[in-house]
Amino acid sequence: MTSTTAARDLIGQPVTALDTPALWVDLDALEHNIATMAGVCAERGIDWRPHVKASKSPDLAKKLIAGGACGITCAKVSEAEVMADGGVTNILIANEIVGPTKIERLVALADRATLCVAVDDERNLREISAAAARAGVHIDVLVDINVGANRCGVTPSKAPELAELAQELPGIGLRGLMGYEGHVMGMNPEDKEAESARAADTLREAIANLRAAGIEPRVVSGGGTGNYWIASALGALTELQAGGGVLLDQSYNDQMKVPGHRHALFLTAQIVSTAVEGRAIADAGWKSTGMHTGIPKVVEPAGLEVLKLNAEHTILSRDAAAAVEPGDRVTMIPHYSDSTMLLHRQLFAVRAGVVEDVWPIAAAGMLQ
Ligand SMILES: Cc1ncc(COP(=O)(O)O)c(C=O)c1O
């Protein structure tokens, strides 16, 4: 099944009718996770702007907005273009967008979307301003603060300089600050609490520096699925970027210990061989489910366990009691949704075992 149009014929069919490998989302679990994240933000009085770099589907993004999100966060300009094409037009690109080619694309997109972008460099800020002014569009910026991840972002002491410039230059406006604490996501619970607090302190220092310069940030944006229940309570953020947790894969559940979510993303494969004693082989390898963080976990049937992934094959161990044969199905939880979604063309939206919708993963491959 290659085209989503053809796949739409499967609406109303049981999930067992899908050809394999089939990537699907359990709508009840997804809606539970959306309500959980939106609820935490509402309780803490902050906005929810979920990152869609993992889900890459405008249909899913619209569901996030219907569930309470104020807009979305993207990683790339091309990803944001696909979201705008799909009708999702309030977008933060939480990365530095550098170089004339990308800046021209950003400016063209600003004609049909409300855009905000992260900046940590004066020349980049001036280039975005010049291009936006030439095109007669407006782009907001967040001054990116390095809160300990040592990826991008300036120190709090450099924030006022960039913020002042963003206020002065044409074509752009200062929305506020951003600080993504990516380094804390996989930490153990105590370190995660302490390092999330340290990141919030760094943001507070940047906020204080801006205020000392007479600038009030309207938005302070950050937080990921791995620490959102902590970060949202620390008082520094006005906007939460955590998003991948709506799909809750193994990495978020087992490694990052995200509380209160349900597994929503599943991959169904088909047994193609049981010829080797003690093994079952299925038709989904690392071209169907990313494995740089780990291997998928079998949900059903019992008695199978993933040993490893080849390119096109799942290598499973098979208990003597597991009565599986070629043609049977095996349903697994991918280890990491981020590195799985982008391998597929469509996500089947399933409720109580029946396909309710088919969502193109339209931003798969959008890396520029
Ligand atoms: C800038 C930024 N914000 C937020 C996130 C968190 O995303 P998620 O909640 O999907 O893990 C990430 C993840 O890499 C990120 O790079």
The ligand as a Tripos MOL2 file, in Angstrom:
@<TRIPOS>MOLECULE
LIG
   16    16     1     0     0
SMALL
NO_CHARGES

@<TRIPOS>ATOM
      1 C1         14.3300   22.6160   20.6080 C.3       1 LIG1
      2 C2         13.6240   21.4260   21.1510 C.ar      1 LIG1
      3 N1         12.5220   21.6080   21.8920 N.ar      1 LIG1
      4 C3         11.8410   20.5740   22.4190 C.ar      1 LIG1
      5 C4         12.2580   19.2800   22.2070 C.ar      1 LIG1
      6 C5         11.4720   18.1680   22.8580 C.3       1 LIG1
      7 O1         10.8190   17.3860   21.9570 O.3       1 LIG1
      8 P1         10.0100   16.1090   22.4280 P.3       1 LIG1
      9 O2          9.0800   16.5380   23.4800 O.co2     1 LIG1
     10 O3          9.3200   15.6740   21.1870 O.co2     1 LIG1
     11 O4         10.9910   15.1040   22.9290 O.co2     1 LIG1
     12 C6         13.3900   19.0330   21.4340 C.ar      1 LIG1
     13 C7         13.8660   17.6700   21.2130 C.2       1 LIG1
     14 O5         14.8760   17.3760   20.6390 O.2       1 LIG1
     15 C8         14.0870   20.1380   20.8800 C.ar      1 LIG1
     16 O6         15.1910   19.9600   20.1490 O.3       1 LIG1
@<TRIPOS>BOND
     1     1     2 1
     2     2     3 ar
     3     2    15 ar
     4     3     4 ar
     5     4     5 ar
     6     5     6 1
     7     5    12 ar
     8     6     7 1
     9     7     8 1
    10     8     9 2
    11     8    10 1
    12     8    11 1
    13    12    13 1
    14    12    15 ar
    15    13    14 2
    16    15    16 1
@<TRIPOS>SUBSTRUCTURE
     1 LIG1         1 GROUP 0 **** ****
